[in-house]
Structure formats: C-alpha cells, structure tokens
Amino acid sequence: MLNKCPFITTKAYEELKENLLFKSFVQEDVHWTSFREAFTNPNPKSLANLNKQFHMYYVEIRFIAYLTKLIRYTAINFDRKRRLEHLRYPLTLDQPVGESGSTWIDLVEGRTNSEINHCFEDQLVSRSLYSAYKRLTGKQKEVLELSYRLGASDTEIAQSRGISQQAVSRRRKRALEKLKYERRAYDDCNECN
C-alpha cells in the first residue's frame, strides 16, 4: 500500500467504503484512528502504521478462516466415518458401545461353560451317530466340537491347543471318516439283526 500509493485519494476512499474487509477493519477504534490519520495527513509514518495494522488484521482474518475451514472439514470427515461405521454394522452385535470398547454381544447373557460343555453329545439324535461319536478319541471329539459347534477355524483351534493347523485338519478328517465308517457299520449290523 505504501509503495504503490503514497496517499489515499477520495476516489480510493469511496471504493474502500464498499469493501467488506475494509468495513470490518475500520470497526475497531484503533484501526479507524490510524486510517483517519493516514487519510488526513498522508505521511510515510502514518501510512506505514496503517499498513502494518492492516497486515496484522489480514493475517488474523486468514488464520480465522483457515481454522473455520479446518473445523468444518474435520466435522464432515468425522460424520462420514461415523455414518460409514453405522452402515457397516447396521444390526450386528459386535458394534462398539460407547467409549468403553465393549460390544453389544458382551452385554448379552449367554450360556455358562458348564451348559456348553455338556450339550454337544446330547444333541446327537441319531443312535448310530451317537454310538459312532462315543468311539472317537478325546482329541477328535474336541476338534469336532470346536469346529462345528463353536465355529472355530483350524488356525484358531491350533493356536488355542498349541498344535499345528495341519494336525487339526488331520484330526478332523480322521474323526469324520471314523464317524462315517462307524455309523455305516452300525447301520449294517442293525440291518442284519
């Protein structure tokens, strides 16, 4: 401002009166006083003072605008993220509840371990299947129960039991083959009688 225009003309003042930034700048008494001094007595010192005040004011306005945009876009991104989570977990019980990190499934009462441990064998309604299941080894029964009743993967079973994934797969395969063979033998024996 100082280098381009050594003094403020009346025409320039009329144009400035329409400028929103200028209007907000001169609303403060200190700025208005500096402007009047530069307008009425245009010397290098008063113009430098006005230029310095306007520069500081402009930096402040830009900073406020930056913070406003930053807050706005952060809020928009937060809202998108929150909506995306609700779209991903519309009715599932593993959706987080509050800030505690617990899920809805943690709040639902389930069966106790004693109820879970004794129910698999009782669910076998076929006599031949029940008889064949009773002949399996303890490890084979354990792998079948974890795989089919609890829905655990081979990797999860292997990690929980301290064995390899291949060992889990072999045990399950042998148990199923044994069940198939024992059940067929049981059915064949009953047909003979």
C-alpha positions, 0 to 999 in steps of 0.5 A: 500500500505504501509503495504503490500509493503514497496517499489515499485519494477520495476516489480510493476512499469511496471504493474502500467504503464498499469493501467488506474487509475494509468495513470490518477493519475500520470497526475497531477504534484503533484501526479507524484512528490510524486510517483517519490519520493516514487519510488526513495527513498522508505521511510515510509514518502514518501510512506505514502504521496503517499498513502494518495494522492492516497486515496484522488484521489480514493475517488474523482474518486468514488464520480465522478462516483457515481454522473455520475451514479446518473445523468444518472439514474435520466435522464432515470427515468425522460424520462420514466415518461415523455414518460409514461405521453405522452402515457397516454394522447396521444390526450386528452385535459386535458394534462398539458401545460407547467409549468403553470398547465393549460390544453389544454381544458382551452385554448379552447373557449367554450360556455358562461353560458348564451348559456348553460343555455338556450339550454337544453329545446330547444333541446327537439324535441319531443312535448310530451317530451317537454310538459312532461319536462315543468311539472317537478319541478325546482329541477328535471329539474336541476338534469336532466340537470346536469346529462345528459347534463353536465355529472355530477355524483350524488356525484358531483351534491350533493356536488355542491347543498349541498344535499345528493347523495341519494336525487339526485338519488331520484330526478332523478328517480322521474323526469324520471318516471314523464317524462315517465308517462307524455309523455305516457299520452300525447301520449294517449290523442293525440291518442284519439283526 
